[in-house]
Amino acid sequence: MSRTLRVPLFPLPGAILFPRSQLPLHIFEPRYREMVRDAIDGVGRIAMIQSHRLDDEMLVNAIAQVAPFDVGAKQALLEQQTLEGRADLLVQLMQFQRMAVTGGVEIEPTLQ
């Protein structure tokens, strides 16, 4: 029998939290302090949501900007005429980077 787990939602624009990482929070609004108390007394979890996901262009450009690629690769990304072209090249570069790091051994991605 499946059971639905209900957790409080905490809107936190601009915050990205990756698995097994920590995000220090300063909870000061009374309604959110109550939410935290309820979570501690209950399931011990809260869910954070983005009130507004980045658009495709901002996401691709942000990843391209911070990715650990050399200057030539970043220049090639910058020279792409379309967002689709930049996204495709970004994926190719990331796959190449992964192969370089793993020594050419294909590793199945996992969701955790």
C-alpha positions as CSV (number, residue, x, y, z in Angstrom):
1,M,0.0,0.0,0.0
2,S,1.5,3.3,-1.1
3,R,1.4,6.3,1.3
4,T,1.6,9.9,0.3
5,L,4.2,11.9,2.1
6,R,3.2,15.5,2.6
7,V,5.8,18.1,3.4
8,P,5.6,21.9,3.8
9,L,6.8,24.0,0.9
10,F,9.3,26.8,1.4
11,P,9.5,29.2,-1.5
12,L,13.2,30.2,-1.8
13,P,13.9,32.1,-5.1
14,G,17.5,31.8,-6.3
15,A,18.5,28.9,-4.0
16,I,19.7,25.6,-5.6
17,L,20.3,22.7,-3.3
18,F,22.0,19.6,-4.6
19,P,21.7,16.1,-3.1
20,R,23.7,15.6,0.1
21,S,24.6,19.2,0.4
22,Q,23.7,21.8,3.0
23,L,22.2,25.2,2.8
24,P,22.3,27.4,5.9
25,L,19.0,29.3,6.3
26,H,18.1,32.2,8.4
27,I,14.4,31.6,9.2
28,F,12.9,34.8,10.7
29,E,9.3,35.2,9.4
30,P,6.8,33.8,11.9
31,R,5.0,31.7,9.4
32,Y,8.2,30.0,8.3
33,R,9.4,29.5,11.8
34,E,6.1,27.7,12.5
35,M,6.7,25.6,9.3
36,V,10.1,24.5,10.6
37,R,8.7,23.6,14.0
38,D,5.9,21.6,12.3
39,A,8.5,19.8,10.2
40,I,10.7,19.0,13.2
41,D,7.6,17.6,15.1
42,G,6.5,15.7,12.0
43,V,8.4,14.1,9.1
44,G,11.5,16.2,9.7
45,R,11.5,17.6,6.1
46,I,10.6,20.7,4.2
47,A,10.6,21.0,0.4
48,M,12.1,24.1,-1.2
49,I,10.7,25.4,-4.5
50,Q,11.6,28.0,-7.0
51,S,8.8,30.5,-7.5
52,H,10.3,31.2,-10.9
53,R,12.6,28.0,-12.9
54,L,15.3,29.9,-15.1
55,D,14.4,30.2,-18.8
56,D,16.3,28.0,-21.2
57,E,18.6,30.7,-22.4
58,M,19.6,31.8,-18.9
59,L,20.2,28.2,-17.9
60,V,22.3,27.3,-20.9
61,N,24.3,30.5,-20.6
62,A,24.9,30.1,-16.8
63,I,26.1,26.5,-17.2
64,A,28.4,27.5,-20.2
65,Q,29.8,30.4,-18.1
66,V,30.8,28.3,-15.0
67,A,31.7,25.0,-16.7
68,P,35.3,24.1,-16.4
69,F,36.1,24.3,-20.1
70,D,39.1,25.9,-21.7
71,V,39.0,29.3,-23.4
72,G,38.6,27.7,-26.9
73,A,35.6,25.7,-25.9
74,K,34.0,28.7,-24.2
75,Q,34.7,30.8,-27.3
76,A,33.0,28.1,-29.5
77,L,30.0,28.3,-27.2
78,L,29.9,32.1,-27.5
79,E,30.1,31.9,-31.3
80,Q,27.0,29.7,-31.6
81,Q,24.3,31.5,-33.5
82,T,21.3,29.9,-31.8
83,L,20.4,28.8,-28.4
84,E,19.8,25.2,-29.7
85,G,23.3,25.2,-31.1
86,R,24.8,26.5,-27.9
87,A,22.9,23.9,-25.9
88,D,23.9,21.0,-28.2
89,L,27.6,22.0,-28.1
90,L,27.4,22.4,-24.3
91,V,26.1,18.8,-24.0
92,Q,28.8,17.5,-26.3
93,L,31.5,19.3,-24.3
94,M,30.1,18.0,-21.0
95,Q,30.1,14.4,-22.4
96,F,33.7,14.9,-23.6
97,Q,34.7,16.2,-20.2
98,R,33.1,13.2,-18.5
99,M,34.9,10.8,-20.8
100,A,38.2,12.5,-20.1
101,V,37.6,12.4,-16.3
102,T,36.5,8.7,-16.4
103,G,39.3,7.6,-18.7
104,G,36.9,6.8,-21.5
105,V,34.9,4.4,-19.4
106,E,31.2,5.0,-19.9
107,I,29.4,5.5,-16.5
108,E,25.7,5.2,-16.2
109,P,24.2,8.4,-14.7
110,T,22.3,7.9,-11.5
111,L,19.7,9.9,-9.8
112,Q,20.1,10.1,-6.0
